[in-house]
């Protein structure tokens, strides 16, 4: 039994090392594991029954998430919460949506940047995105969790590095038909939607649209400064999903 587990672990480690973007897969795995083990998934009996679960979720999010008022009142004690918040998600939809975007845009971005630079870029940009949101809502007591700010930074960097890459998008006004568009069409459209949503969020902190915008801007700016003097990579269009003909 021990030999079997050892062989399996060895094969998994070799596959991880040989993957084109191991840190992207690692981030997805860590976020997914943390979510499944946490109270938001509803799969861990340790957090109590149906009646006790909401209270456990609120306490969990306040402990590991960013609470703007607390972050600025106790900056030393709360300094790491913008990092821990990147790995905590509030629901299955929140998790799946973020991990899908990370999978689609993170692989090529990591291949271009390299493992170490991509990981530092992801964490630092995510930190700045959450910090920017907290600064704009400095008196809020509402906790903020999720990797959206870091993933938005990946989208911004992707736009600069691969503006001609084609990605599959679901357009609600076309009955959610999957259509392939260049990144320079999809991502600015996404950023514009975030801007409009942020402008309408007048009832205080909710969905962190501002963190999305900060992350996107920081990610694009970093890629522009870091790679503007290097030769841009001309990449082939991303392969279409199974059953879809490439355009």
Secondary structure as UniProt FT lines:
FT   HELIX           2..18
FT   TURN            20..21
FT   HELIX           22..37
FT   HELIX           39..41
FT   HELIX           45..47
FT   HELIX           50..64
FT   STRAND          66..67
FT   HELIX           68..73
FT   TURN            75..80
FT   HELIX           81..84
FT   HELIX           85..87
FT   HELIX           92..113
FT   HELIX           115..136
FT   TURN            137..139
FT   STRAND          143..144
FT   HELIX           148..161
FT   TURN            163..164
FT   STRAND          166..171
FT   HELIX           172..174
FT   TURN            175..176
FT   STRAND          177..182
FT   HELIX           183..200
FT   HELIX           209..227
FT   TURN            228..229
FT   TURN            242..243
//
